[in-house]
Amino acid sequence: MPATALYLVTAQSLRLDDNPALSAAAREAAHIVPAYIHDDSRPRRLGGAAKWWLHHALADHARDLARAGAPLVLRQGRLLEEVEKLVAETGARTLYLQHDPTPGMQAMEDALHRWAEENGIVCRRFGGHLLFDPVEIRTGTGRPYSVFTPFWRACLELGPRAPIPTPEKLSAPNDMPATLPLEALGLLPKGVDWTGGIAATWEPGEAAAHKRLDHFIEAGLKGYGHDRDYPALEDGTTALSPYLRFGNISPRRLFARLADIAAMEPALAQGAAHVQRELGWREFCWHLAVARPDLATRPIRDDFTTFPWQEPDTSDLKRWQTGQTGFPIIDAGMRQLWQTGWMHNRVRMIVASFLAKDMLTDWRHGEAWFWDTLVDADAASNPANWQWVAGCGADAAPFFRIFNPTLQSAKFDGAGNYIRRFVPELAALPDAHIHEPHKAPSAVLRMAGVTPGITYPLPMLDRTMARERALAAYQARDPLAG
């Protein structure tokens, strides 16, 4: 048994439960040194909202590790350089870490592995961020899947492994290396603190993740198949996406918990299967990202490489970003994103369709905005879902399927409660007019205190003309491009 092992904490493994790398280190080494290295040279730096979550999830994880017996060491710098220093300081001869499937991280992990081998150190990498290794699921010809349904069928036939319990106790060496204060990592905003709404909405960390799951099972699981499309419903979705993104909860633990519930309570089986399928879509996004490391910058469909996107007008893009488009459901979604760091999934599709198709703006502008403002933004789901809506991704919605924001609003927020929450200047409008305030009778507008173009913007574009322009652009693309 090695005397001391170095366990590398990542921004996707912030939990004790079902953590194969941590459990192996605890089982195989006499002492472990958990260390998180914040490396800004890693591919694609985190956005501002994700940094906020990481800061607080690290604080929570540090408390959990300390209570278990092994305090967290924080460092900042190049991953390999900092590992070299920690190995020299601790005398560790074994490294344990959870594999990071993020595009570009494989090269950094491989360099670490080569250095370890050259220096007589064992480097052990484990899964844990996903249900399956992204290269484990393959078609009959050995190629990556490009269609979700057969992919998920193959996953279910294989079945994820069972989760493993939290280590009973961790043991740290007496001479622990020095650590930086968490604030030194610079994860929180400097100057103006814009995170108040995020802090009021979320509680990062492992215990909070399981608390949220317990609440959802009690309050939302039974109706999930229907309720998940209605953004005004407080428990219509799991709200677990940021916890999964940062590894505060294991996808295998979640999958197994849902399977157990479905077996014990048949009335909840359908809802459980729906949530498991959403986990499957998350897996599919990572399957795509590993097969296509340029997922965030290049469309999967070659005929979209020369698509005639319109260069966005800066003011128009700003109106979309800040929720001032004049389409209430769009504005509610974009304001929810800015205020809380999260947006309801149905509304994500509506606002993405509006940007890519009504505004004919390159989907990469929207992907970049979501990357910076979502607490759950990850390197696979974010670009894969944007490509899906834009019609250029794998198993994507056809480009000519253009969401009508007014019809979507009336169908999924009929009473306008979601709009009223995030677009309060429209709160006094009756249900019949809240989805198109500019068309409301003047007497109704006066009673509600709404003046189109002054207290609330007029629609920024004519949707009939925008739809015709989008379809013409689709026809004009080069189907042989790439």
VMD Tcl script that draws the C-alpha trace (Angstrom):
set ca {
  {0.00 0.00 0.00}
  {1.48 3.39 -1.02}
  {2.10 5.70 1.91}
  {0.63 8.84 0.35}
  {-1.41 9.29 -2.82}
  {-2.41 12.48 -4.59}
  {-6.10 12.68 -5.49}
  {-6.76 15.37 -8.10}
  {-10.14 17.01 -7.65}
  {-11.64 18.39 -10.87}
  {-14.43 20.85 -11.58}
  {-16.57 17.84 -12.53}
  {-15.96 15.63 -9.48}
  {-17.02 17.75 -6.50}
  {-18.60 15.00 -4.39}
  {-17.73 12.13 -2.05}
  {-20.53 9.76 -3.07}
  {-20.04 7.47 -6.09}
  {-16.60 8.89 -6.78}
  {-14.51 5.99 -8.13}
  {-11.21 7.88 -8.11}
  {-11.60 9.07 -4.52}
  {-12.83 5.65 -3.31}
  {-9.89 3.88 -4.95}
  {-7.43 6.33 -3.38}
  {-9.02 5.89 0.04}
  {-8.94 2.13 -0.30}
  {-5.46 1.70 -1.73}
  {-3.36 4.38 -0.01}
  {-2.53 4.88 3.65}
  {-2.96 8.65 3.27}
  {-4.39 10.87 0.55}
  {-3.91 14.51 -0.35}
  {-6.94 15.89 -2.23}
  {-5.90 18.81 -4.43}
  {-7.76 21.08 -6.81}
  {-5.58 22.92 -9.36}
  {-7.22 25.87 -11.07}
  {-5.61 26.01 -14.51}
  {-6.73 28.89 -16.72}
  {-4.76 27.46 -19.63}
  {-7.21 24.56 -19.93}
  {-9.40 24.52 -23.05}
  {-12.19 27.10 -22.90}
  {-12.23 29.04 -19.65}
  {-15.36 28.89 -17.56}
  {-18.01 31.56 -17.95}
  {-18.84 33.97 -15.14}
  {-21.90 32.12 -13.81}
  {-20.09 28.77 -13.84}
  {-17.19 30.32 -11.93}
  {-19.62 31.45 -9.24}
  {-20.94 27.90 -8.89}
  {-17.43 26.43 -8.87}
  {-16.35 28.77 -6.04}
  {-19.21 27.77 -3.78}
  {-19.13 24.09 -4.74}
  {-15.40 24.01 -3.93}
  {-16.11 25.57 -0.53}
  {-18.76 22.93 0.14}
  {-16.53 20.09 -1.07}
  {-13.62 21.34 1.03}
  {-15.82 21.19 4.14}
  {-16.95 17.66 3.29}
  {-13.39 16.46 2.69}
  {-12.17 18.03 5.91}
  {-14.97 16.38 7.91}
  {-14.05 13.05 6.29}
  {-10.42 13.48 7.37}
  {-8.52 14.90 4.37}
  {-8.54 18.70 3.86}
  {-8.57 20.06 0.32}
  {-5.42 21.72 -1.03}
  {-6.00 24.56 -3.51}
  {-3.42 25.58 -6.10}
  {-3.41 27.73 -9.20}
  {-1.25 27.37 -12.29}
  {-0.43 24.90 -15.03}
  {-1.79 21.46 -14.19}
  {1.39 19.50 -14.82}
  {3.65 22.05 -13.13}
  {1.50 22.13 -10.00}
  {1.25 18.33 -9.88}
  {5.06 18.14 -10.05}
  {5.29 20.51 -7.08}
  {2.71 18.58 -5.06}
  {4.42 15.26 -5.76}
  {7.72 16.73 -4.60}
  {6.08 18.15 -1.45}
  {4.13 15.02 -0.51}
  {6.31 12.19 -1.83}
  {3.20 10.73 -3.51}
  {3.90 7.88 -5.90}
  {0.32 7.41 -7.12}
  {-2.08 9.87 -8.74}
  {-5.85 9.36 -8.82}
  {-8.22 11.47 -10.90}
  {-11.58 11.40 -12.63}
  {-11.24 11.47 -16.41}
  {-12.39 14.77 -17.90}
  {-14.00 14.18 -21.34}
  {-14.03 17.90 -22.16}
  {-12.62 18.48 -25.67}
  {-8.94 19.35 -25.37}
  {-8.52 17.93 -21.87}
  {-7.45 14.53 -23.17}
  {-4.14 16.01 -24.32}
  {-3.51 17.55 -20.87}
  {-4.33 14.29 -19.13}
  {-2.13 12.33 -21.54}
  {0.78 14.69 -20.87}
  {0.28 14.17 -17.14}
  {0.20 10.40 -17.62}
  {3.42 10.45 -19.69}
  {5.19 12.56 -17.07}
  {4.06 10.17 -14.33}
  {5.33 7.14 -16.24}
  {8.69 8.79 -16.91}
  {9.05 9.50 -13.19}
  {7.98 6.12 -11.89}
  {4.61 7.35 -10.66}
  {1.37 5.46 -11.21}
  {-1.40 7.58 -12.75}
  {-4.87 6.08 -12.44}
  {-7.83 7.60 -14.29}
  {-11.46 6.70 -13.56}
  {-14.87 7.45 -15.01}
  {-17.54 9.20 -13.01}
  {-18.78 12.24 -14.93}
  {-21.01 10.15 -17.20}
  {-23.00 6.93 -17.15}
  {-20.64 5.44 -19.76}
  {-17.23 6.10 -21.19}
  {-18.03 8.25 -24.27}
  {-16.11 5.84 -26.56}
  {-17.77 2.78 -25.04}
  {-21.01 3.07 -27.01}
  {-20.53 2.34 -30.70}
  {-22.62 1.32 -33.69}
  {-22.34 -2.15 -35.20}
  {-19.63 -0.82 -37.52}
  {-17.65 0.62 -34.61}
  {-18.49 4.25 -35.34}
  {-19.99 6.93 -33.06}
  {-23.77 7.26 -33.15}
  {-25.35 10.26 -34.86}
  {-28.98 9.53 -33.92}
  {-30.13 9.63 -30.33}
  {-32.75 6.85 -30.15}
  {-30.50 3.95 -31.21}
  {-27.71 5.44 -29.08}
  {-29.88 5.41 -25.96}
  {-31.17 1.95 -26.77}
  {-27.58 0.70 -26.89}
  {-26.89 2.42 -23.56}
  {-29.86 0.77 -21.90}
  {-28.89 -2.64 -23.26}
  {-25.41 -2.25 -21.76}
  {-26.68 -0.72 -18.52}
  {-24.64 1.65 -16.32}
  {-22.64 0.20 -13.47}
  {-24.04 0.49 -9.97}
  {-22.94 3.53 -7.92}
  {-20.49 3.02 -5.09}
  {-20.90 4.38 -1.55}
  {-19.08 7.26 0.07}
  {-15.75 6.23 1.65}
  {-16.25 5.77 5.38}
  {-13.12 7.71 6.31}
  {-10.23 9.51 4.65}
  {-6.78 9.79 6.13}
  {-4.45 12.68 5.39}
  {-0.70 12.79 6.16}
  {0.44 14.84 9.13}
  {2.45 17.23 6.97}
  {-0.14 18.49 4.50}
  {1.15 20.86 1.79}
  {0.27 24.54 1.85}
  {-2.99 25.67 0.31}
  {-4.21 28.90 -1.25}
  {-7.30 30.60 0.15}
  {-10.29 29.95 -2.08}
  {-10.62 33.66 -2.86}
  {-7.16 33.60 -4.46}
  {-8.55 31.59 -7.39}
  {-10.47 34.67 -8.54}
  {-13.72 32.88 -9.30}
  {-16.09 35.54 -7.97}
  {-16.86 38.83 -9.78}
  {-14.51 41.72 -9.21}
  {-16.08 45.13 -8.64}
  {-19.84 45.05 -9.12}
  {-21.33 41.82 -7.78}
  {-24.00 40.75 -10.29}
  {-24.63 37.35 -8.65}
  {-27.32 38.28 -6.14}
  {-30.12 36.61 -8.08}
  {-28.04 33.49 -8.65}
  {-27.21 33.27 -4.94}
  {-30.89 33.67 -4.07}
  {-31.82 30.85 -6.45}
  {-29.16 28.21 -5.92}
  {-27.30 26.39 -3.18}
  {-24.30 24.62 -4.74}
  {-22.81 21.47 -3.24}
  {-23.32 17.76 -2.74}
  {-25.80 17.87 0.14}
  {-27.87 20.47 -1.71}
  {-27.94 18.25 -4.81}
  {-29.39 15.32 -2.89}
  {-31.83 17.62 -1.10}
  {-33.02 18.93 -4.46}
  {-33.38 15.38 -5.80}
  {-35.42 14.32 -2.77}
  {-37.69 17.34 -3.21}
  {-38.19 16.69 -6.91}
  {-39.06 13.04 -6.34}
  {-41.66 14.10 -3.81}
  {-43.09 17.10 -5.67}
  {-42.33 16.76 -9.37}
  {-41.50 13.25 -10.53}
  {-45.03 11.94 -11.03}
  {-46.00 14.69 -13.46}
  {-42.60 15.21 -15.05}
  {-43.50 13.91 -18.51}
  {-46.12 16.67 -18.84}
  {-44.97 19.38 -16.45}
  {-41.42 19.77 -17.79}
  {-42.74 21.85 -20.72}
  {-44.42 24.50 -18.53}
  {-41.91 27.10 -17.31}
  {-44.16 28.62 -14.62}
  {-44.29 25.32 -12.69}
  {-41.77 25.49 -9.86}
  {-41.14 21.74 -9.72}
  {-41.75 20.93 -13.37}
  {-38.08 20.13 -13.96}
  {-35.42 18.46 -11.82}
  {-33.21 21.60 -11.65}
  {-30.28 19.18 -11.25}
  {-28.32 20.25 -14.33}
  {-25.72 22.43 -12.54}
  {-25.23 19.76 -9.89}
  {-24.55 17.18 -12.60}
  {-22.29 19.58 -14.49}
  {-20.01 20.06 -11.46}
  {-20.27 16.51 -10.23}
  {-22.13 17.45 -7.03}
  {-24.28 14.42 -7.78}
  {-23.34 11.34 -9.77}
  {-25.37 10.51 -12.91}
  {-25.12 6.84 -11.95}
  {-26.52 7.58 -8.50}
  {-29.37 9.52 -10.08}
  {-30.07 6.79 -12.66}
  {-30.04 4.06 -9.99}
  {-32.27 6.06 -7.64}
  {-34.82 6.53 -10.39}
  {-34.69 2.82 -11.28}
  {-35.32 1.88 -7.66}
  {-38.26 4.27 -7.40}
  {-39.79 2.98 -10.64}
  {-39.55 -0.60 -9.33}
  {-41.13 0.25 -5.98}
  {-43.77 2.76 -7.10}
  {-45.29 1.98 -10.53}
  {-47.13 5.32 -10.54}
  {-43.75 7.07 -10.74}
  {-42.21 4.76 -13.36}
  {-43.14 6.90 -16.36}
  {-41.72 10.07 -14.83}
  {-38.56 8.21 -13.82}
  {-38.10 6.90 -17.37}
  {-38.47 10.44 -18.73}
  {-35.74 11.76 -16.41}
  {-33.48 8.82 -17.29}
  {-33.98 9.66 -20.95}
  {-32.87 13.23 -20.25}
  {-29.73 11.76 -18.71}
  {-29.41 9.83 -21.95}
  {-29.53 13.04 -23.98}
  {-26.74 14.42 -21.78}
  {-24.74 11.28 -22.57}
  {-25.44 11.72 -26.28}
  {-24.13 15.31 -26.18}
  {-20.87 14.09 -24.62}
  {-20.72 11.25 -27.15}
  {-20.83 13.91 -29.88}
  {-18.33 16.21 -28.16}
  {-15.72 13.48 -27.81}
  {-16.17 12.43 -31.43}
  {-16.09 16.08 -32.58}
  {-13.82 18.21 -30.36}
  {-14.75 21.29 -32.44}
  {-18.45 20.95 -31.54}
  {-18.63 24.53 -30.23}
  {-17.14 26.07 -33.35}
  {-18.04 23.91 -36.35}
  {-21.46 22.61 -37.42}
  {-21.83 18.86 -37.60}
  {-23.70 19.09 -40.89}
  {-21.29 20.12 -43.63}
  {-23.97 21.97 -45.60}
  {-24.08 24.56 -42.80}
  {-20.40 25.50 -43.06}
  {-21.31 28.13 -45.66}
  {-24.73 29.01 -44.30}
  {-25.49 32.70 -45.04}
  {-25.88 33.93 -41.47}
  {-26.48 37.66 -41.11}
  {-23.78 39.56 -39.25}
  {-25.70 40.59 -36.12}
  {-26.37 44.23 -35.44}
  {-24.78 44.94 -32.05}
  {-27.91 46.59 -30.71}
  {-30.14 43.73 -31.90}
  {-27.91 41.14 -30.28}
  {-27.95 43.21 -27.09}
  {-31.74 43.34 -27.15}
  {-31.85 39.54 -27.32}
  {-29.25 39.15 -24.57}
  {-31.01 41.54 -22.18}
  {-34.61 40.49 -22.85}
  {-35.79 43.57 -24.76}
  {-37.00 41.94 -27.99}
  {-40.69 42.83 -27.60}
  {-41.66 39.14 -27.55}
  {-42.63 38.45 -23.92}
  {-41.69 34.76 -23.71}
  {-38.27 35.51 -25.24}
  {-37.70 38.40 -22.86}
  {-38.83 36.39 -19.83}
  {-36.38 33.62 -20.69}
  {-33.42 35.90 -21.26}
  {-34.11 37.81 -18.04}
  {-34.48 34.56 -16.11}
  {-31.06 33.58 -17.46}
  {-29.43 36.84 -16.41}
  {-31.08 36.92 -12.99}
  {-30.73 33.27 -11.97}
  {-28.01 31.77 -14.18}
  {-30.48 29.24 -15.55}
  {-33.34 29.02 -18.03}
  {-36.19 26.56 -18.42}
  {-35.46 24.01 -21.15}
  {-38.58 24.69 -23.24}
  {-37.75 28.40 -23.18}
  {-34.11 27.68 -24.12}
  {-35.39 26.14 -27.35}
  {-37.68 29.10 -28.05}
  {-35.02 31.78 -27.51}
  {-32.42 29.79 -29.47}
  {-34.77 29.35 -32.41}
  {-35.52 33.08 -32.34}
  {-31.84 34.01 -32.49}
  {-30.77 31.49 -35.13}
  {-33.85 31.62 -37.35}
  {-35.88 34.79 -36.79}
  {-32.79 36.95 -36.33}
  {-30.74 34.73 -38.68}
  {-27.79 35.14 -36.32}
  {-25.06 32.53 -36.21}
  {-25.87 30.05 -33.41}
  {-22.32 30.43 -32.08}
  {-23.18 33.90 -30.75}
  {-25.96 32.36 -28.66}
  {-23.81 29.45 -27.55}
  {-21.15 31.87 -26.32}
  {-23.71 33.94 -24.37}
  {-25.13 30.83 -22.72}
  {-21.61 29.65 -21.93}
  {-20.95 32.82 -19.97}
  {-24.31 33.15 -18.22}
  {-25.49 29.60 -17.43}
  {-24.50 27.96 -14.16}
  {-24.96 24.60 -15.90}
  {-23.04 25.39 -19.11}
  {-20.83 22.48 -20.08}
  {-18.66 21.79 -23.08}
  {-20.99 19.18 -24.59}
  {-24.65 19.98 -23.86}
  {-24.30 23.70 -24.58}
  {-22.97 23.48 -28.17}
  {-24.82 20.26 -28.99}
  {-28.17 21.74 -28.02}
  {-27.51 24.97 -29.88}
  {-26.63 22.96 -32.98}
  {-29.79 20.91 -32.50}
  {-32.01 23.99 -32.49}
  {-30.13 25.62 -35.38}
  {-30.66 22.51 -37.49}
  {-26.96 21.87 -38.08}
  {-26.29 19.25 -35.40}
  {-26.72 15.51 -34.98}
  {-30.30 14.23 -35.04}
  {-31.26 17.91 -35.13}
  {-34.61 19.60 -35.51}
  {-34.99 20.61 -39.18}
  {-33.98 24.19 -39.86}
  {-37.41 24.92 -41.30}
  {-38.98 24.05 -37.92}
  {-39.14 27.62 -36.63}
  {-40.69 28.16 -33.21}
  {-43.42 30.77 -33.13}
  {-42.74 32.48 -29.77}
  {-46.31 33.78 -29.44}
  {-47.89 30.37 -30.02}
  {-45.34 28.70 -27.77}
  {-46.07 31.27 -25.08}
  {-49.82 30.80 -25.30}
  {-49.49 27.02 -25.25}
  {-46.98 26.60 -22.44}
  {-47.55 29.74 -20.37}
  {-51.22 30.33 -21.09}
  {-51.92 32.24 -17.88}
  {-48.76 34.30 -18.36}
  {-47.38 33.51 -14.91}
  {-43.84 32.93 -16.18}
  {-43.95 36.16 -18.15}
  {-45.33 38.08 -15.19}
  {-42.52 36.86 -12.97}
  {-39.68 37.95 -15.22}
  {-41.30 40.77 -17.23}
  {-43.11 42.56 -14.40}
  {-43.95 45.61 -16.51}
  {-46.55 43.40 -18.23}
  {-47.93 41.87 -15.02}
  {-51.24 43.75 -15.05}
  {-52.19 42.69 -18.57}
  {-55.00 40.12 -18.83}
  {-54.09 36.61 -19.98}
  {-55.57 37.16 -23.44}
  {-53.16 40.01 -24.23}
  {-49.97 39.27 -22.31}
  {-48.44 37.23 -25.14}
  {-48.77 40.08 -27.70}
  {-49.04 43.30 -25.73}
  {-48.58 45.54 -28.77}
  {-51.88 44.20 -30.16}
  {-53.91 44.84 -27.01}
  {-56.68 47.49 -27.18}
  {-55.57 50.90 -25.99}
  {-58.02 50.82 -23.07}
  {-56.57 47.52 -21.87}
  {-53.05 48.89 -22.15}
  {-54.00 52.03 -20.19}
  {-55.55 49.98 -17.40}
  {-52.41 47.81 -17.23}
  {-50.02 50.76 -17.30}
  {-48.35 49.51 -20.49}
  {-47.24 51.81 -23.28}
  {-45.77 49.79 -26.20}
  {-42.48 51.24 -27.32}
  {-42.00 53.11 -24.02}
  {-42.67 50.93 -20.97}
  {-42.19 47.74 -22.98}
  {-40.51 47.48 -26.41}
  {-42.34 46.89 -29.64}
  {-41.42 43.64 -31.44}
  {-37.92 44.03 -32.87}
  {-38.83 42.28 -36.12}
  {-41.72 41.16 -38.30}
  {-41.90 37.40 -37.84}
  {-43.58 36.74 -41.19}
  {-40.75 38.46 -43.04}
  {-38.16 36.87 -40.73}
  {-39.49 33.39 -41.45}
  {-39.40 33.98 -45.21}
  {-35.82 35.26 -44.92}
  {-34.75 32.24 -42.87}
  {-36.26 29.75 -45.32}
  {-34.65 31.58 -48.26}
  {-31.28 31.42 -46.50}
  {-31.73 27.70 -45.92}
  {-32.44 27.18 -49.63}
  {-29.40 29.29 -50.53}
  {-26.92 27.24 -48.50}
  {-24.48 25.03 -50.37}
  {-25.58 21.41 -49.79}
  {-22.16 20.20 -50.97}
  {-20.15 22.49 -48.68}
  {-17.40 21.06 -46.52}
}
mol new
graphics top color blue
foreach p $ca { graphics top sphere $p radius 0.5 }
foreach p [lrange $ca 0 end-1] q [lrange $ca 1 end] { graphics top cylinder $p $q radius 0.2 }
display resetview
